[in-house]
Amino acid sequence: MSINNDPDVQALFDVILKLKTKQDCMALFDDLCTINEVLAMSQRIKAARMLKEGKTYGQITEITDISSATLSRISKCLKYGEGYKKFI
């Protein structure tokens, strides 16, 4: 089963779509996620931006301290996915 068809995931997306301000986002993610989960997501965004800027894997892992496996996934999503292409 794809997570996109999961009703709980759909409910999560519905809640996220209701956010209108950065303060709304901060309040929801503060309640929904741990600090480390939010930091991990922010590091992935930073890594995606750095990849788009042409930084090397070595430079990115040194700056962000994310694993090479995570960076590989980010790179794949940046090339073939829809989310990073649209929003980064």
C-alpha positions in Angstrom: 0.0 0.0 0.0 1.3 3.4 -0.9 1.5 5.9 1.9 -0.4 8.3 -0.4 -3.5 6.1 -0.1 -3.2 5.8 3.7 -6.1 7.7 5.3 -4.0 8.8 8.2 -1.4 10.3 5.8 -4.1 12.0 3.9 -5.4 13.5 7.2 -1.8 14.7 8.0 -1.6 16.4 4.5 -5.1 18.0 5.1 -3.8 19.5 8.4 -0.6 20.8 6.7 -2.7 22.4 3.9 -4.5 24.5 6.6 -1.3 26.3 7.6 -1.3 29.9 6.5 1.7 31.5 8.3 5.2 30.6 9.4 4.0 30.9 13.0 1.3 28.3 12.2 4.0 26.0 10.8 6.2 26.5 13.9 3.3 25.8 16.3 2.2 22.6 14.5 5.7 21.2 13.9 6.6 22.0 17.5 3.6 19.9 18.7 3.9 17.2 16.0 7.7 16.5 15.8 10.7 16.3 18.1 13.4 19.0 17.8 15.6 16.4 16.1 13.0 15.5 13.5 12.5 19.2 12.6 16.3 19.7 12.4 16.7 16.6 10.2 14.1 17.9 7.8 15.7 21.3 7.7 19.1 19.7 7.0 17.6 17.8 4.0 16.2 21.1 2.6 19.7 22.7 3.1 21.3 19.7 1.4 18.9 19.9 -1.6 19.7 23.6 -2.0 23.4 22.9 -1.8 23.1 20.2 -4.5 21.3 22.6 -6.7 24.1 25.1 -6.2 26.6 22.4 -7.4 28.2 21.6 -4.1 29.9 18.2 -3.9 28.7 15.3 -1.7 31.8 15.8 0.5 31.1 19.5 1.0 27.5 18.9 1.8 28.1 16.0 4.3 30.8 18.1 6.0 28.6 21.1 6.4 25.3 19.3 7.2 26.6 16.2 8.9 23.9 14.1 7.2 24.8 10.6 6.0 25.8 9.8 2.5 22.8 7.5 2.2 20.4 10.3 3.1 22.2 12.6 0.7 21.9 10.0 -2.0 18.2 9.9 -1.5 17.9 13.7 -1.5 19.9 13.7 -4.8 17.6 11.1 -6.3 14.5 13.0 -5.3 16.0 16.2 -6.6 16.5 14.6 -10.0 13.4 12.5 -10.3 10.9 13.6 -7.7 8.4 16.4 -7.8 8.6 18.0 -4.4 12.2 19.4 -4.3 11.9 20.5 -7.9 8.8 22.5 -7.2 9.7 24.0 -3.9 13.5 24.3 -3.7 
